[in-house]
Amino acid sequence: MNQLSIGLKSHFDQIAQRIANLGGALQAPIETASADRQASMALIEFRDEKAYASALLAHYAAMAKSTQTAVEEAEDNGDPDTTDLLMHLLRTLEQSIQALAAQL
């Protein structure tokens, strides 16, 4: 399951670069956001892999939902580069969700 988070890191790095290219700045490093998410997952005691997969599935589903909203906003703002970047992330999230669902 650790491979799921590794697969997302390159997307996060690309999004951070896109934010910088648009003149923005990250409020916190990607590693901080990732560490916060891992910490919240670590607070839950998992007795089996299915319980862990279920909790992780909920986190990935929430991330996919917010990513879909961001895709729509980028489209509405006429930003095809950001739309494309976010669509790649969304596809990765959807693949991860399918993999996690298969564990249940």
C-alpha positions in Angstrom: 0.0 0.0 0.0 3.0 2.3 0.4 3.3 2.2 -3.4 0.1 4.1 -3.6 1.5 7.1 -1.8 4.8 6.9 -3.8 2.8 7.1 -7.0 1.1 10.3 -5.9 4.4 12.1 -4.9 5.3 12.9 -8.5 1.9 14.4 -9.1 2.3 16.5 -6.0 5.7 17.7 -7.2 4.3 18.7 -10.6 1.4 20.5 -9.0 3.8 22.4 -6.7 5.8 23.4 -9.8 2.6 24.5 -11.6 1.7 26.7 -8.6 5.1 28.3 -8.7 4.8 28.8 -12.5 1.5 30.6 -11.9 3.2 32.9 -9.4 1.7 31.2 -6.3 3.3 29.8 -3.2 2.6 26.7 -1.2 1.3 27.3 2.2 3.2 24.3 3.5 5.6 21.8 1.9 4.1 18.8 0.3 5.9 16.6 2.8 4.1 18.4 5.6 0.7 17.7 4.1 1.7 14.1 3.5 3.0 13.8 7.1 -0.2 15.2 8.5 -2.2 12.6 6.5 0.0 9.8 7.6 -0.2 11.0 11.2 -4.0 10.9 11.1 -3.9 7.4 9.6 -1.4 6.3 12.3 -3.8 7.3 15.0 -6.1 4.5 13.9 -5.2 1.0 15.2 -5.6 -1.5 12.4 -6.0 -5.1 13.3 -6.1 -6.3 9.7 -5.2 -5.2 6.2 -8.9 -4.8 5.2 -9.5 -2.3 7.9 -6.5 -0.3 6.8 -7.6 -0.5 3.1 -11.0 0.7 4.1 -9.7 3.7 5.9 -7.2 4.5 3.2 -10.0 4.1 0.6 -12.0 6.8 2.4 -9.0 9.2 2.3 -8.4 8.5 -1.4 -12.1 9.0 -2.2 -12.0 12.4 -0.5 -8.9 13.4 -2.4 -10.5 12.3 -5.7 -13.6 14.4 -4.9 -11.6 17.5 -4.2 -9.4 16.9 -7.3 -12.5 16.6 -9.4 -13.7 20.0 -8.1 -10.3 21.5 -8.9 -10.4 20.0 -12.4 -13.8 21.7 -13.0 -12.5 25.0 -11.6 -9.5 24.9 -13.9 -11.7 24.2 -16.9 -14.0 27.0 -15.9 -11.0 29.3 -15.7 -9.8 28.3 -19.2 -6.5 26.7 -17.9 -5.9 23.6 -20.0 -2.4 23.0 -18.6 -3.7 22.8 -15.0 -6.7 20.8 -16.1 -4.5 18.3 -17.8 -2.2 18.0 -14.7 -5.1 17.5 -12.4 -6.7 15.0 -14.7 -3.6 12.9 -14.6 -3.7 13.0 -10.8 -7.4 12.1 -10.8 -6.7 9.1 -13.0 -4.0 7.9 -10.6 -6.4 8.4 -7.7 -9.1 6.4 -9.4 -6.7 3.6 -10.1 -5.6 3.6 -6.5 -9.3 3.5 -5.4 -9.9 0.5 -7.6 -6.9 -1.3 -6.2 -8.0 -0.5 -2.6 -11.5 -1.6 -3.3 -10.2 -4.9 -4.6 -8.6 -5.5 -1.1 -12.0 -5.4 0.5 
